[in-house]
């Protein structure tokens, strides 16, 4: 079954807050999207073992970010200090994302 992309107004590089799960309340930047899951910097850290190879003769254990479902994150509004929803306005014929509660622009105009 092909992986489908989740419909969202979030983008790579957005600052988000985790609203559910073991890392609830943590704030981080979106690193990557995979289907309906996101990787957020510093959130859902997991330990991964690396086997010995020519490039990595010692092997070892590394800590990396695990994915979390997109429904468990919300864009972070610095002005409010908490999560907010995303709306869309048209400025000079361009679509611009805005915070619902404050009306501030998320993207540069």
Residue pairs with C-beta under 8 A, 6 or more apart in sequence:
3 34
3 35
4 35
4 36
5 33
5 35
5 36
6 33
6 35
6 36
6 70
8 70
9 86
9 88
9 97
10 16
10 30
10 38
10 70
10 73
10 75
10 86
11 30
12 30
12 31
12 32
12 33
13 29
13 30
14 29
14 30
14 75
14 106
15 27
15 28
15 29
15 75
15 76
15 78
16 27
16 28
16 29
16 30
16 38
16 40
16 73
16 74
16 75
16 76
16 83
17 25
17 26
17 27
17 73
17 74
17 75
17 76
17 82
17 83
18 24
18 25
18 26
18 27
18 28
18 40
18 43
18 68
18 72
18 73
19 72
19 73
19 74
19 83
20 71
20 72
21 44
21 68
21 72
22 44
23 43
23 44
23 68
26 40
26 42
26 43
27 76
28 40
28 41
28 42
28 43
29 40
29 41
30 38
30 39
30 40
30 41
30 73
31 38
31 39
31 40
31 41
31 65
32 38
32 39
33 39
33 70
34 67
36 69
36 70
37 67
37 68
37 69
37 70
38 67
38 68
38 69
38 70
38 73
39 65
39 66
39 67
39 68
40 65
40 68
40 73
41 65
42 65
43 65
43 68
44 65
44 66
44 67
44 68
45 63
45 64
45 65
45 66
46 63
46 64
46 65
46 66
47 61
47 62
47 63
48 61
48 62
48 63
48 64
49 59
49 60
49 61
50 56
50 59
50 60
50 61
50 62
51 59
52 58
52 59
53 59
74 83
74 84
74 85
75 83
75 84
75 85
75 86
75 99
75 106
76 82
76 83
76 84
77 83
77 84
77 99
77 101
77 102
77 104
79 99
79 102
79 104
80 101
80 102
84 99
84 100
84 101
84 102
85 99
85 100
85 101
86 97
86 98
86 99
86 100
86 106
87 97
87 98
87 99
87 100
88 95
88 96
88 97
88 98
89 95
89 96
89 98
90 96
91 109
92 109
94 109
96 105
96 106
96 107
96 109
97 105
97 106
97 107
98 104
98 105
98 106
99 106
